[in-house]
């Protein structure tokens, strides 16, 4: 492999993904900040993406392609980490405590006895040398990449996740009514997806018909889902999922709140309703428990 090919492979292999950024954000919040040089090394270690102090690849080795892929992954994770830092700073979840520095990736090569550095110009980025959590920062992060991680669902539907993320974006901008509307949409969609799954698991044709009927109200669907989960087979299913009838009832009570507030869009139904920060925040915190 020559240097041109090595540089091409390395550049093509460096990819900053939203998944890496989101995981780095959650980890940074849990760590509470600190010196970036220490934090990033710990994070790279957790991702099994550490690189030797002296980065070097033998281009004549049959393993050179794998070596370059490992360096590309390490550089990708580091760039995602620094982007996570800046995004947390932009949303006031973290504060920079020093003037920015610059990180530049470097990779030395050896090819038939000739050594040098691969051209990695343009792949570096600035970063804050130290970051700290704001004083009295809330334990719950409203960052759209972090908040959904607190929702206990291993396979949250993409549309539901998008509704929650849009609700969070509105909340952070002080748009509390739109935040409530999108949260209500996420809650209703969750009940519908839940009802479909329950109907299928219990072979309940009646429930399946109700939850799939576009003209049936969400309150009727919720009532039928609760009823299906109160029979012995439904209770067994709840128990196997580590849930109880009380959990379902609490979720129904929580769902009613954003739905009733969402109805403020129909002026004749709720003329006196005013959405504020604290009430909307409470509804969002409930989402991590009930959705």
N, C-alpha and C positions, 0 to 999 in steps of 0.2 A: 504494500500500500504506500503511495506517495503522499506528500504533505497536502496537496490539493484535495485529494480524496478524503484524507483524514479530517481536514477542516470542513469539507462539505458534509460528511457524516455527522460530525459533532454539532454543527449548526442545525442540521435537520433533526437531530435527536433532542435538542433542547426545546422543551414545550412547557409553558407555564399553564397549568390547568386550574379551573375553578375549584376542583376537589382539593388540590394541594393547598390552595390559598385558604379555603374554608377550614381545613383541619389545622393549619398553622394559626389561624385566628383563634380558634377555640383553645388551642394549647397556650397561646400567649396570654389570653385572658385568665386561664387557670393558673399560670405562672405568676401573673401580676406584674410583669415587666422585669427590667434589669439591664445589664450590659449586653448589647447585641452580640458581641463576639463570643460571649459565653452561651447566650441563648441559642444562637444559630448552630453552634457545635453540638449542643445537647439535642436540638431538633433533628439535625442531620443524622446523629447517632440513632435516634428513635426510628428514623426512616431507613436505616441501614444504607445511608447515602454519604457516609464520610469519605473524604479523600485524603491521601497522605499529604504531609506538610510539603514535601517535594513531589509535585505532580509530574509524572513522566510516563510516556507510552512508547513501547518498542514497535515501530511500524513494520518491522520485518518479522515480527512474531505472528504465528497463526492465530493467536488470541488477541491481536490488536483491535479487531472489530468489537469484541466483547469489552475490552478495556475502554475503548472510546464510548461505548454505550453506557458504561458505568459512570464515566465522567459526565456525560451528557445528562444523566439522571440526577447526579449530585448537583450540577449547576442549575438544573431545572428546579429542584427542591429549594435551593438557596434563593433563587430569583422569586419564587412563589412566597417564600418566607418574608423577604423584604417588601414585596407588594402587600402582603398581609399587614405588615407593620404600618405602611402608609395608609392603607384603607381604614385601619383602626384609628389612626390619628385623624383622618378626615372626618370620621364619625364621632370624634371626641371620646372614644372608648379608651384611648391611650394618649399620653402627652409626650412629645419629644423633649428630652432634658439637655440636649447638646445640639450644636450645629451639625448639619449632615456631613457624612463622609462618603467616600466612593469605594465600592467593591469592584474589582476587575478580575475576571477569571483568567487563569493562566494554565497552560499545559505544555510541558516540554516534550519534545520527541527525540528519538534516536533512530536513525535510518542509515544503515551500512556505515556505521562509525561516525556519521555526521549528526551533530546535535543542534537543537535550536528551539524556538518557541513557535507554536502554531499561532496563526493570525486569528485572534478572537476579538478584534476591535468591534466595538458596538454592542457587545454582550454584557457590559458592566452596568451598574446602576447605583444610585445614591441610596443611602440608608441612614437612619438615626442611630448614633452610637449608643444612646441610652433611651429607654422608654419607661414610663411609669404610668400606673393607673391614676385617674383623677381622684382627688380627695373625696371620700364618702361615696365612691362609685357604687352603683347598684350591683348586686350579685347577679341579676338577670341582665344579659346583654340584649339590646334591641337590634344588633347587627343581623341583617338578613341571612348571612352565612352561618351564624352561630345559633340563633334562636331555634330554628327547626331541629337542631341536634337534641334539644331538650324534650322534644315530642317523642313519646315512647311508642314508636311504630317502625317496624323494620322495613316496611315497604310502602311508604307514604306515596299516594298517587301524585303524579307530576302536576296535575292541575290543582290539586289541593295545596301542594307545596308552593306553587306559584301564587295562589291566592293569599297564603300566609305571608309570603315575601313582599307582595304588593301592599298588604296591610301594614307591615313593618316599615316599609319605605314611606308610606303616608304618615304613619305615627311619628317618625323621626322628623318629618317636615311640619309637624303641627297640624296636619290635616286629619282631624280625629273622626269626623263623620265618614269620609271615604275609608279610613282604616277600619272602622266598625263594619261598614258595608262589606268589605272584602273578607273580614273575619267571619261574618255571618255566612257568606257564600262558602267559605272553607268548611264551616261547621255543617251546613246543610249537605254539602257534597260528601263529607265524611260519613254522615248518617246514611246517605243513600248507598255508598259503597259498602258500608257495614251491613246494611239490610240485604243487599244482593248476596254477600258472603254468607250471612246467617241463613238465608232462604236456601241457598245451595247446600250448605252443610246439613241442614235439618230436612232437606227435601220438602220444603214447605211451599207448595205451589201458590197458595193464597198470598203469602207474604211476598213472594217473587212478583206476582201480578201487581201488588200495591206499590212496591218500591220502584217498579219500572214504568208505572203509569204517570205520564207527564202532567196529567190533570188532577192528580191527588196531591193535597197540600202536604208540606213537610211535617206539620204537626201530626197529621194522620199517619204518615209513614213512621214517625218516631214512636207513636203509640202502638202500632202493630209490631214494630221491632221489639219493644219492651215486652209486649204480650207474648211474643214467640220465645223470648228468653226467660220467661217465668215458668214455662212448662219444665218437667223433669229433664227432658233431653237438652233444653236450652241451658238449664243450670249446670248440667254436666259439662257442656261446651264452655261456659263461662269459667268454671273451675279449672278446666284444662288450660285455659288461657291466663290463669292467675288473676281472674277478675271475679266480681260478685255483682249481684243485682243492685246493691247500693252504688257501685261504681257507675252502672248504667243510669240509675236515677239521678246521680249527681251530674253526669254528663248532660242529661236532658235539661236539668235546671240551669246549667251554665249556658247551654245553647239558646234557651229562651231569652236570656239577657241580650246578647248581641242582635238577635232577631227582632226583638221588640224595639231596640234602639235603631236598628236599620229601618224600621217602619216609620221613623221620623221623616223619611223622604216623602211619605204621604202626609202632607201638611195637616190635613184634617184629622189625622189619627193621633198626632203627638205635637201639638203646636208649641208646647212649653219645653220640649227636649233640647238641651244644649250639650253637645259632646265636649268633654274636657280631658285634660292630660291624665289625671289620676284614674278616672273611671275607665278610660280606654286602656291604660296600662294594666289595670286589674283584669280586664277581659283578656288581654294578650297573655298574661301570666297564667290564666286559667286554661289557655289553649294547650300549654305544655302538659297539663294534668289530664285533660279530657279528650283531646283529639287523638 
